[in-house]
Structure formats: structure tokens, C-alpha cells
Amino acid sequence: MSVFEAGMLLCFGFAWPVNIYKSYKSRSIEGKSVLFLFVVFAGYVCGILNKLVYNFDPVFWLYVLNLSMVTVDIILYYRNKRLADRSLKAKAP
């Protein structure tokens, strides 16, 4: 097990709950990039596949945890986008 890989994933993992909370509370997509979220998602999927194919160890579960948090943030992005679209329709004459 790579302690540095685990450290990286833990650092990223501490950032996601804050990001999710802000997305949930703000109900806005301002400052968010869904493309960025999908790139990060793909990176975690690659990390998971690497662990499954080459070197399964406990760090696998950190990838799974981070991937699940990115997934929640993607879902919130689309929820917030839907809310913004509804708001624009309601304001239209």
C-alpha cells in the first residue's frame, strides 16, 4: 500500500464534503464545472480499475469513497441546473 497515494486521496476526500455542502446549500451552478467533475470522476474510476487489475489494497476503498462523493456533487450540479432553469422560466414574460 502506498502511504502517499492514501494521503492524496484523504486530502481530496476532506475537500469533497465541503464542496457538496456548498452545492446543496447554494442551489446554484455558478462557479461549477460539470466537465471538471466528470474528469475527476474518470480519474477515480481509473484509480479503482488500477487497484482491481494490478494491486488491490485498502486504498481501493478511498477511491470508492471519493468517487461516491464526486457522484453526489454531479447529481447536485444537475439538480441545481434544473432549479436554475425553472427559475428562469418563472421569470420569463
Secondary structure, 3 states (H helix, E strand, C coil): CCHHHHHHHHHHHHHHHHHHHHHHHHCCCCCCCHHHHHHHHHHHHHHHHHHHHCCCCCHHHHHHHHHHHHHHHHHHHHHHHHHHHHHHHHHCC
